[in-house]
Amino acid sequence: MKIKTSLLGIPLVALTLLTLPSCEKSDGPAEEIGKAVDDATDSRPAEGVKDAVEDAADAVKDGTN
């Protein structure tokens, strides 16, 4: 009986291990504030490239709406 119980637990553990990495990690409030400060002070690495990408993304959003 003990072997059947442990064999039933193996698929449960495998399913848990497969689904946990798929959870999305969201930024907390401090992380978002830090990004806003970096953006406002232009202290991000590769600032020019990131600004160009943001501008292009905004243009695409405006074009599709």
C-alpha positions as CSV (number, residue, x, y, z in Angstrom):
1,M,0.0,0.0,0.0
2,K,2.9,2.4,0.8
3,I,4.4,1.8,-2.7
4,K,1.1,2.9,-4.4
5,T,1.0,6.0,-2.4
6,S,4.5,7.0,-3.2
7,L,4.0,6.2,-6.9
8,L,0.9,8.5,-6.9
9,G,3.1,11.3,-5.4
10,I,5.7,11.2,-8.2
11,P,3.4,12.7,-10.9
12,L,2.1,15.3,-8.5
13,V,5.7,16.4,-7.7
14,A,6.6,16.4,-11.4
15,L,3.5,18.5,-12.3
16,T,4.4,21.0,-9.5
17,L,8.0,21.3,-10.7
18,L,6.8,21.9,-14.3
19,T,4.2,24.5,-13.4
20,L,6.2,26.6,-10.9
21,P,8.7,28.0,-13.4
22,S,5.8,29.2,-15.7
23,C,4.6,31.7,-13.0
24,E,5.3,35.2,-14.1
25,K,7.5,37.3,-11.8
26,S,6.2,40.8,-11.6
27,D,8.2,43.8,-10.5
28,G,7.4,45.2,-7.1
29,P,6.7,48.9,-6.4
30,A,10.3,49.7,-5.5
31,E,11.5,48.1,-8.8
32,E,9.0,50.2,-10.8
33,I,10.0,53.4,-8.9
34,G,13.6,52.7,-9.6
35,K,13.0,52.2,-13.3
36,A,11.0,55.5,-13.4
37,V,13.8,57.3,-11.7
38,D,16.4,55.8,-14.1
39,D,14.2,56.8,-17.1
40,A,13.6,60.4,-15.8
41,T,17.3,61.0,-15.1
42,D,18.5,59.3,-18.3
43,S,20.9,57.1,-16.4
44,R,20.0,53.8,-18.0
45,P,22.6,51.9,-20.0
46,A,22.2,52.4,-23.8
47,E,19.8,55.2,-23.2
48,G,19.6,56.3,-26.8
49,V,18.8,52.8,-28.1
50,K,16.1,52.2,-25.5
51,D,14.5,55.6,-26.2
52,A,14.4,54.8,-29.9
53,V,12.8,51.5,-29.2
54,E,10.2,53.1,-26.9
55,D,9.5,55.7,-29.6
56,A,9.0,53.1,-32.2
57,A,6.7,51.1,-29.9
58,D,4.6,54.2,-29.2
59,A,4.4,54.9,-32.9
60,V,3.2,51.3,-33.6
61,K,0.6,51.6,-30.8
62,D,-0.6,55.0,-32.2
63,G,-0.8,53.5,-35.7
64,T,-2.9,50.5,-34.6
65,N,-5.4,52.4,-32.5
